[in-house]
Amino acid sequence: MRGDEIQRLKSTDAIVIRTGHAPVKIYEKTPMHYQVIGSISADNYSLIGMEYSQDSLMRELKKQAASIGANGVMHIHQGLTQTTAEAVFIK
């Protein structure tokens, strides 16, 4: 899919619009109007036990969010081995 194409994906009852390379933002505060698209996660450590930087983890979460049509990431929780979050579509 090209970056300027719009693809409609059916996700349960909602229609999600994927816009290619739209910027994904990290939200520390909950925005007013949003829809949760799905849960995403990133491993905190590499296969050889090296800890990933916060920047690397945030890039991975943004990448996963964009791949399912979200334009935001919020409710980030860092556990011992994984960082989890919600991928959201901000209206």
N, CA and C of each residue as an Amber inpcrd file, in Angstrom:
protein
   273
   0.8410000  -1.1760000   0.0000000   0.0000000   0.0000000   0.0000000
   0.8830000   1.2350000   0.0000000   0.5780000   2.1960000  -0.8520000
   1.3130000   3.4570000  -0.8890000   0.8810000   4.3220000   0.2800000
   1.7420000   5.2740000   0.6730000   1.4830000   6.1320000   1.8130000
   0.2510000   6.9990000   1.6610000  -0.1320000   7.3530000   0.4200000
  -1.2720000   8.2450000   0.2460000  -2.5830000   7.4990000   0.0160000
  -2.5360000   6.1780000  -0.0180000  -3.7480000   5.4010000  -0.2000000
  -4.4520000   5.2310000   1.1350000  -5.7380000   5.0620000   1.0900000
  -6.5110000   4.8100000   2.2990000  -7.1680000   3.4480000   2.1570000
  -6.9610000   2.6300000   3.1620000  -7.5100000   1.2910000   3.1410000
  -8.4870000   1.1630000   4.3060000  -9.6540000   0.6380000   4.0560000
 -10.6320000   0.4280000   5.1280000 -10.5180000  -1.0100000   5.6210000
 -10.3730000  -1.1320000   6.9230000 -10.2770000  -2.4400000   7.5460000
 -11.4330000  -2.6090000   8.5190000 -12.0580000  -3.7630000   8.5360000
 -13.1520000  -3.9860000   9.4790000 -12.5700000  -4.5850000  10.7560000
 -12.8030000  -3.9090000  11.8760000 -12.3280000  -4.3450000  13.1830000
 -13.5260000  -4.3990000  14.1100000 -14.0160000  -5.5830000  14.4010000
 -15.2600000  -5.8160000  15.1420000 -16.3760000  -4.9790000  14.5180000
 -16.9220000  -3.9990000  15.2300000 -18.0130000  -3.1890000  14.6920000
 -17.5350000  -1.9120000  14.0260000 -16.2870000  -1.5400000  14.2370000
 -15.7910000  -0.2470000  13.7670000 -15.0580000  -0.3850000  12.4400000
 -15.0710000   0.6690000  11.6670000 -14.2780000   0.7500000  10.4570000
 -13.0480000   1.5910000  10.7880000 -11.8860000   1.0210000  10.5880000
 -10.6250000   1.7020000  10.8750000 -10.0300000   2.1450000   9.5600000
  -9.5350000   3.3690000   9.5000000  -8.9150000   3.8720000   8.2790000
  -7.4100000   3.8830000   8.4750000  -6.7020000   3.1610000   7.6280000
  -5.2410000   3.1290000   7.6750000  -4.7150000   4.0850000   6.6210000
  -3.8700000   5.0090000   7.0170000  -3.4010000   6.0370000   6.0860000
  -1.9270000   5.8910000   5.7410000  -1.3700000   4.7310000   5.8770000
   0.0310000   4.5360000   5.5100000   0.9700000   5.0450000   6.5730000
   1.6870000   6.1130000   6.2900000   2.7360000   6.5920000   7.1800000
   2.2990000   7.8010000   8.0030000   1.0680000   7.8240000   8.4750000
   0.6160000   8.9280000   9.3270000   1.4080000   8.8880000  10.6360000
   1.7420000  10.0490000  11.1760000   2.5230000  10.0630000  12.4120000
   1.7240000   9.4890000  13.5780000   2.3830000   8.7020000  14.3970000
   1.7760000   8.1220000  15.5820000   2.3390000   8.8710000  16.7890000
   1.4580000   9.3390000  17.6610000   1.8770000  10.1030000  18.8330000
   1.7510000   9.2550000  20.0930000   2.6100000   9.5530000  21.0570000
   2.5210000   8.9560000  22.3840000   1.7210000   9.9310000  23.2570000
   0.6470000   9.4660000  23.8780000  -0.1860000  10.3080000  24.7270000
   0.0180000   9.9240000  26.1860000   0.4840000  10.8770000  26.9880000
   0.6280000  10.6460000  28.4260000  -0.7000000  10.8620000  29.1450000
  -1.4790000  11.8220000  28.6540000  -2.8160000  12.0800000  29.1920000
  -3.8420000  11.5390000  28.2070000  -4.9440000  11.0530000  28.7380000
  -5.9930000  10.4810000  27.9010000  -6.7000000  11.5790000  27.1210000
  -6.7070000  11.4920000  25.7710000  -7.4090000  12.4840000  24.9570000
  -8.9300000  12.3380000  25.0920000  -9.6430000  13.3620000  24.6630000
 -11.1090000  13.3840000  24.8070000 -11.8090000  12.2910000  23.9920000
 -11.5560000  12.2300000  22.7100000 -12.2860000  11.3170000  21.8300000
 -11.3030000  10.3470000  21.1860000 -11.3890000   9.1000000  21.5910000
 -10.4980000   8.0880000  21.0190000 -11.2050000   6.7400000  20.9870000
 -10.6490000   5.8520000  20.1810000 -11.1600000   4.4890000  20.0850000
  -9.9670000   3.5500000  20.1850000 -10.0520000   2.5760000  21.0730000
  -8.9750000   1.5980000  21.2130000  -9.0250000   0.6520000  20.0190000
  -7.8960000   0.5410000  19.3240000  -7.7860000  -0.3400000  18.1590000
  -7.2930000  -1.7230000  18.5860000  -6.3390000  -1.7450000  19.5220000
  -5.8150000  -3.0190000  19.9870000  -4.7130000  -2.8330000  21.0150000
  -4.2400000  -3.9490000  21.5300000  -3.1270000  -3.9470000  22.4820000
  -1.8290000  -4.2300000  21.7260000  -0.7570000  -3.5620000  22.1490000
   0.5490000  -3.7590000  21.5210000   1.5790000  -3.9790000  22.6200000
   2.7130000  -4.5820000  22.2570000   3.7650000  -4.8240000  23.2480000
   5.1240000  -4.8670000  22.5630000   6.1410000  -4.6170000  23.3610000
   7.5240000  -4.6800000  22.8800000   8.3750000  -5.3280000  23.9770000
   9.2910000  -6.1750000  23.5730000  10.2030000  -6.8090000  24.5220000
  11.1940000  -5.7860000  25.0580000  11.4780000  -5.8380000  26.3460000
  12.4310000  -4.9130000  26.9590000  13.8830000  -5.3290000  26.7450000
  14.1010000  -6.6030000  26.4170000  15.4610000  -7.1280000  26.2780000
  15.6330000  -7.8400000  24.9390000  16.8460000  -7.8010000  24.4110000
  17.1690000  -8.5240000  23.1780000  17.3820000  -9.9980000  23.5130000
  17.6140000 -10.8100000  22.4930000  17.8250000 -12.2440000  22.7030000
  19.0610000 -12.5340000  23.5590000  20.0220000 -11.6360000  23.5510000
  21.2340000 -11.8640000  24.3410000  21.2030000 -11.1440000  25.6890000
  20.0240000 -10.6270000  26.0690000  19.8580000 -10.0420000  27.3870000
  20.2030000  -8.5710000  27.5180000  20.4510000  -7.8840000  26.4150000
  20.7510000  -6.4520000  26.4650000  19.4280000  -5.6740000  26.5260000
  19.3590000  -4.7030000  27.4260000  18.1410000  -3.9100000  27.5760000
  18.0280000  -2.8800000  26.4560000  16.8290000  -2.7940000  25.8520000
  16.5810000  -1.8000000  24.8180000  16.3930000  -0.4220000  25.4590000
  16.7490000   0.6280000  24.7430000  16.5650000   1.9880000  25.2400000
  15.0820000   2.3590000  25.1810000  14.6930000   3.3820000  25.9440000
  13.3110000   3.8610000  25.9160000  12.9230000   4.3240000  24.5140000
  13.8630000   4.9760000  23.8150000  13.5830000   5.4250000  22.4470000
  13.2700000   4.2420000  21.5360000  14.0260000   3.1670000  21.6690000
  13.7890000   1.9700000  20.8510000  12.4330000   1.3560000  21.1610000
  12.0850000   1.2970000  22.4380000  10.7850000   0.7410000  22.8230000
   9.6440000   1.5880000  22.2710000   9.7600000   2.9050000  22.3620000
   8.6990000   3.7820000  21.8600000   8.5720000   3.6860000  20.3430000
   9.7150000   3.5840000  19.6450000   9.6750000   3.4080000  18.1750000
   8.9620000   2.1120000  17.8170000   9.2340000   1.0390000  18.5580000
   8.5980000  -0.2470000  18.2800000   7.0930000  -0.1750000  18.5440000
   6.6920000   0.4560000  19.6420000   5.2650000   0.5910000  19.9270000
   4.5650000   1.4330000  18.8580000   5.1940000   2.5210000  18.4150000
   4.6190000   3.3520000  17.3560000   4.4980000   2.5670000  16.0530000
   5.5140000   1.7880000  15.7410000   5.5120000   0.9850000  14.5140000
   4.3610000  -0.0240000  14.5410000   4.1870000  -0.6890000  15.6750000
   3.0950000  -1.6630000  15.7910000   1.7390000  -0.9800000  15.7190000
   1.6080000   0.1800000  16.3660000   0.3460000   0.9190000  16.3270000
  -0.0040000   1.3140000  14.8930000   0.9650000   1.8330000  14.1650000
   0.7320000   2.2410000  12.7750000   0.3350000   1.0400000  11.9120000
   0.9010000  -0.1230000  12.1910000   0.6200000  -1.3010000  11.3640000
  -0.8270000  -1.7790000  11.4950000  -1.5160000  -1.3900000  12.5830000
  -2.9170000  -1.7880000  12.7350000  -3.8740000  -0.6180000  12.5510000
  -3.3580000   0.5090000  12.0490000  -4.2160000   1.6300000  11.7030000
  -4.4240000   2.6520000  12.8030000  -3.6620000   2.5830000  13.8890000
  -3.8020000   3.5450000  14.9840000  -2.9590000   4.7870000  14.7070000
  -3.3370000   5.9040000  15.3290000  -2.5330000   7.1170000  15.2120000
  -2.0610000   7.6180000  16.5810000  -2.2320000   6.7640000  17.6080000
  -1.7830000   7.1230000  18.9460000  -1.4800000   5.9050000  19.7860000
  -0.6700000   6.1200000  20.8220000  -0.3210000   5.0830000  21.7950000
  -0.5360000   5.6840000  23.1710000  -1.2320000   4.9500000  24.0440000
  -1.4300000   5.4400000  25.4040000  -1.5310000   4.2820000  26.3760000
  -1.6180000   4.6060000  27.6710000  -1.6630000   3.6190000  28.7500000
  -0.4770000   2.6650000  28.6500000   0.7190000   3.2230000  28.6200000
   1.9550000   2.4460000  28.5020000   2.3440000   1.9180000  29.8840000
   2.5980000   0.6150000  29.9560000   3.0000000  -0.0360000  31.2010000
   4.2750000  -0.8320000  30.9500000   5.3100000  -0.5270000  31.7080000
   6.5750000  -1.2350000  31.5440000   6.7060000  -2.2870000  32.6340000
   6.7240000  -3.5480000  32.2170000   6.9120000  -4.6600000  33.1330000
   8.3720000  -5.0790000  33.1610000   8.6380000  -6.2170000  33.7640000
  10.0170000  -6.7010000  33.8600000  10.5880000  -7.0970000  32.5020000
   9.7760000  -7.7420000  31.6750000  10.2920000  -8.2300000  30.3950000
   9.6390000  -7.5820000  29.1800000   8.4560000  -6.9830000  29.3590000
   7.7320000  -6.3980000  28.2280000   7.1440000  -5.0490000  28.5940000
   7.0200000  -4.2040000  27.5860000   6.2990000  -2.9490000  27.7080000
   5.0260000  -3.0960000  26.8900000   3.8710000  -2.8420000  27.5170000
   2.5970000  -2.9860000  26.8400000   1.9000000  -1.6320000  26.7530000
   0.9690000  -1.5000000  25.8120000   0.2360000  -0.2540000  25.6310000
  -1.0250000  -0.5200000  24.8200000  -1.8460000   0.5160000  24.7090000
  -3.0260000   0.4570000  23.8590000  -2.7750000   1.3010000  22.6190000
  -3.0790000   0.7360000  21.4670000  -3.0280000   1.4760000  20.2110000
  -4.4130000   2.0820000  20.0190000  -4.4670000   3.4020000  19.7780000
  -5.7450000   4.1000000  19.6980000  -5.8450000   4.9180000  18.4200000
  -7.0910000   5.1950000  18.0340000  -7.3670000   6.0960000  16.9220000
  -7.9900000   7.3340000  17.5250000  -7.3020000   8.4720000  17.4100000
  -7.7900000   9.7350000  17.9310000  -8.6540000  10.3880000  16.8650000
  -9.8750000  10.7160000  17.2280000 -10.8300000  11.3020000  16.2700000
 -10.6290000  12.7960000  16.1490000
